[in-house]
Amino acid sequence: MKYEQICAGVYQIGGPGFSTSSDCCMYLLDGGGKRAIIDCGTGSATKNVLASIAKLAPDPGSIKYIVLTHGHIDHIGGISGLMKAFPEAETIAHRLELPAIEGGDMRLTAADWYGVKYSGIKVDIVINDPPYEALEIGEMKLHFIHTPGHTPGSLSLLLDWDGSRILFGQDIHGPFNQHWGSNMQDWRHSMQMLLDTKADILCEGHFGVIKPSTAVYRFIDGYMRNFAYHG
């Protein structure tokens, strides 16, 4: 088991160096008595993730929400294991990701890239756009930002907490594939929205925690420049 505190009440609990290299980076938010998990990994190391969560949240009933930022298997593959461990938790995703998350379409989930089998699950709370919506997790208020590009219903999350603006911007770096519905024009617009948040800390989907604000800007802007002549 391994986890790392990013700031008070915010932890990385999965991903390369934490659970397994095939997992996306996973995060846990503790707003005081109520907690949320952001993304689930492939499912191949759910046992390790649950061991880390148990250290941070001894009461399984305190896990109220599981946010799925988009429908790729490295972000949703572990959802069944987490739902079994936390039966009271509600799942959250954008409506445009439901064909992948609920339907389990191998083409949309990219499950064949990882050799993982996946069965669709019912999403409890569906995020629509507009308007952007927010979720209260105890004393925390987590804002959802629809950031299409990597996939049509990709979500980024924004949290002002502990004196910092924290951005959960999963898979800013891509990759992009027409079979997933990737759209470079949408992606560039989404990245500009993320730059405009002026976040102090970026919790990215595969590169982990990036800070301070100058490094966050360089990271996002660097990918925008890299893909300036693509798509």
HELIX and SHEET records of a PDB file:
HELIX    1   1 THR A   46  LEU A   56  1                                  11    
HELIX    2   2 PRO A   60  SER A   62  5                                   3    
HELIX    3   3 ILE A   73  ILE A   76  1                                   4    
HELIX    4   4 ILE A   79  ALA A   85  1                                   7    
HELIX    5   5 ARG A   95  GLU A   97  5                                   3    
HELIX    6   6 LEU A   98  ILE A  101  1                                   4    
HELIX    7   7 MET A  106  THR A  109  1                                   4    
HELIX    8   8 ALA A  111  TYR A  114  1                                   4    
HELIX    9   9 GLN A  178  TRP A  180  5                                   3    
HELIX   10  10 MET A  184  ASP A  196  1                                  13    
HELIX   11  11 SER A  213  ASN A  226  1                                  14    
SHEET    1   A 7 GLU A   4  CYS A   7  0                                        
SHEET    2   A 7 VAL A  10  GLY A  14 -1                                        
SHEET    3   A 7 MET A  26  ASP A  30 -1                                        
SHEET    4   A 7 ARG A  35  ILE A  38 -1                                        
SHEET    5   A 7 ILE A  63  VAL A  67  1                                        
SHEET    6   A 7 GLU A  90  HIS A  94  1                                        
SHEET    7   A 7 ILE A 125  ILE A 127  1                                        
SHEET    1   B 6 ALA A 134  ILE A 137  0                                        
SHEET    2   B 6 MET A 140  HIS A 146 -1                                        
SHEET    3   B 6 LEU A 155  TRP A 161 -1                                        
SHEET    4   B 6 SER A 164  GLY A 169 -1                                        
SHEET    5   B 6 ILE A 201  GLU A 204  1                                        
SHEET    6   B 6 GLY A 208  ILE A 210 -1                                        
END                                                                             
